[in-house]
Amino acid sequence: MNLSGRVWGATGPEQQAPYPCDRLVAAPAEGWTRAVDIAAPADHVFRWLRQLTIAPYSYDWIDFRGRKSPHTLVEGLPELAVGQPLLVFEIAGFETGTHLTGVLPAQLAERYGQMAVSYTVRPLEGDGCRLVVKVVAGAKGTLAHRLRRTLLAWGDLVMMRKQLLTLKKLAERESVE
């Protein structure tokens, strides 16, 4: 059992693998890895990930001020671009169908420390895929900073678990329709 709040659903190799977000936070840094299998094609799941530019898909009453995240794919989203909002991050890089990576804007990084995230999708045998998300957070700082980071890891675990399970449900629902 993981009591650090740093892992949910990720295998040992997934926790150790390199991710695009790793290079965006200065060392020392710590990683939080979350993962889920989705019974839908990787390209379909990536279309859902693109919607993280417009909605959080976690607890909307907290993250989205009570508005509802769309439960259908939105047509006509702007093309992905570096600097575009991605939840509380800004897109720092992407590869369509493979990953969407963001970095915390400077103003938020001053308050919470450096952070970056990569949402990665890889096909599995058959018609499913694996969605693995890694968050990297700067690990230096005072005791207060380290305590805040630990609490943030737990908060992120709760919110991202809900987000990944929601994306899984929506992608699988649309995949069978």
C-alpha angles and dihedrals in degrees: 000000000000112000097176098077088234101110137046123164095341123128123229092257091049090052091051098042121105118252131191091249092061093080093050099069123062118240135290093059138149128216132221115198128194127175144174137179114237124198093220134085117278094240090054092050090049089057087058091049089055087062089066083083088070107026140020102225093207124089099339093192088063105029101031102035091249097307115127123248108236113266094202130055111271115228121218100030112166115264112268112266138174109263094028115132116265108181103297090339135076119234109260096174144340144183112205110246094009115056146353114201129188140180129209110255116249094254093056092039089059089058102037103021128248114322137168135177137203123197106198130186126194129176120248128205108291120008102323137089143205119242110202122179124192124190117194119200129185108254102202126093145081125315088265090054091049091049091049090050091051091050090046090053090055093046090048090050092055094045097041094046088057090045095051093045090049092050089047092052094047095045093047092046093053092041093062097041 
